[in-house]
Amino acid sequence: MLYLASGDARRQGMNIYMVGGVVRDLLIGKRVLDLDIVVEGDAIILVRKLASDLGLPFRRHHSFGTATIYFRGHKIDFATARTEHYLNWGDLPKVEPSTLSRDLFRRDFTINAMAISLNEKNYGELIDLYNGLSDLRKGLVRVLHEKSFLEDPTRIFRAIRFERRFSFKIEETTMSLLRQAISNNILRTVNPHRIRNEICLILKEDKPLKYIRRINRLVGFGFMDRGMKIGNFHYRLFKRIDNALQLYYNDFFLHREVCNYVVYLTALLIRLSPKKLFALAEIFGFRKGERVIIFSVKKNINRIKRLNRKDIRPSSIYKILAPLSFESIIFFYAYYPHSYLRNNISYFFHNLAGVSLKIKGRDLKKMGLEPESVYGRVLEKLLWLKLDKGLETRVQELSEAEKIFRELTRQKVR
Ligand code: ATP
């Protein structure tokens, strides 16, 4: 596919390169699944031709000269080489077509500013204009120029992310530029939605505690909410979430992937008042799914304590946990170290969460039960009975459903 792209580019008089984090990952021997390609020329024209050669569809994006082809499970992003001009610090830049060297110069760190030629004349050659390879060998995160953090303050979080992920160091001058930018309150100039994206990327890293500690030490969390303090309470909670997630995937897993990062995000924000949380979710543009989880945790945090009993009925466990997302339940497992509560959550995952009835409303209808308006209630009570008594067969369910129906309708008549 890359050879084909290379040939198509030559025929169109364009130059083509693999760039950015992919090159970094290839050099450190990490497996890469998705590729970033930069073209000196119009990437859309190239992608259109390549997609038609491959007989594949492609997706053109809103942002300047970019398109994606999905090829055998890999995502291949193409972009026209570009230069960026920053009119105001922190704003998104104005963009225009350009050369590879200028495209690389607009990137965040030297280790992310290398390219590999895909041109026939020097296919596979590393293009390292800003000493990225040397920094990669030394384990240094270094910006390309001294205005880097001013142009895009989200790079502060990116620097921390790469530093911690690879156990690198932020290079000395870069570190002093970073500190300067922080002391000039530069994060105030960025659209908070972009900060949310970076924080979520950090929380998606494996075991994000070390990243959060580093942000806390270098930046603090005042950029989220002026009074927001992160400390040992959160650090301990993050560790317990690491364990709870591991347990979930190794032991409880019900073939339902959970969004790990939202569990950590909830932990980060759990001490804020509901009012502040609501404001923050608006300002930072939290996604709907994130809000649902965070708010339901906040709302149920006391109710969950009812699970901390030995002699609780399965249906009672179910009533408390079934309406919650798995992310919320994992959060509570980590948040409350109480053993009965944790056992009951384990019991829910192992024995209750996957239980469903064999019969449906239409089976009640076939039995001639009227009115239909009580079917919902009947099936709900039947499920609780099944959880507590373990009804095995369809026939048992039908017979119990009829009893429940009679009880309910008699109560209604009375
Ligand atoms: P990851 O391994 O987490 O995916 P990545 O380096 O591939 O990290 P992406 O966010 O996918 O990062 O971005 C791809 C490339 O785009 C980066 O390697 C970098 O060259 C460039 N880039 C991304 N974000 C910025 C930014 N804020 N400023 C400058 N360059 C950036």
Boltz pocket constraint, residues with backbone or C-beta under 6 A from the ligand:
constraints:
  - pocket:
      binder: B
      contacts: [[A, 19], [A, 20], [A, 21], [A, 22], [A, 36], [A, 106], [A, 107], [A, 108], [A, 109], [A, 112], [A, 113], [A, 152], [A, 154], [A, 155], [A, 158]]
      max_distance: 6.0
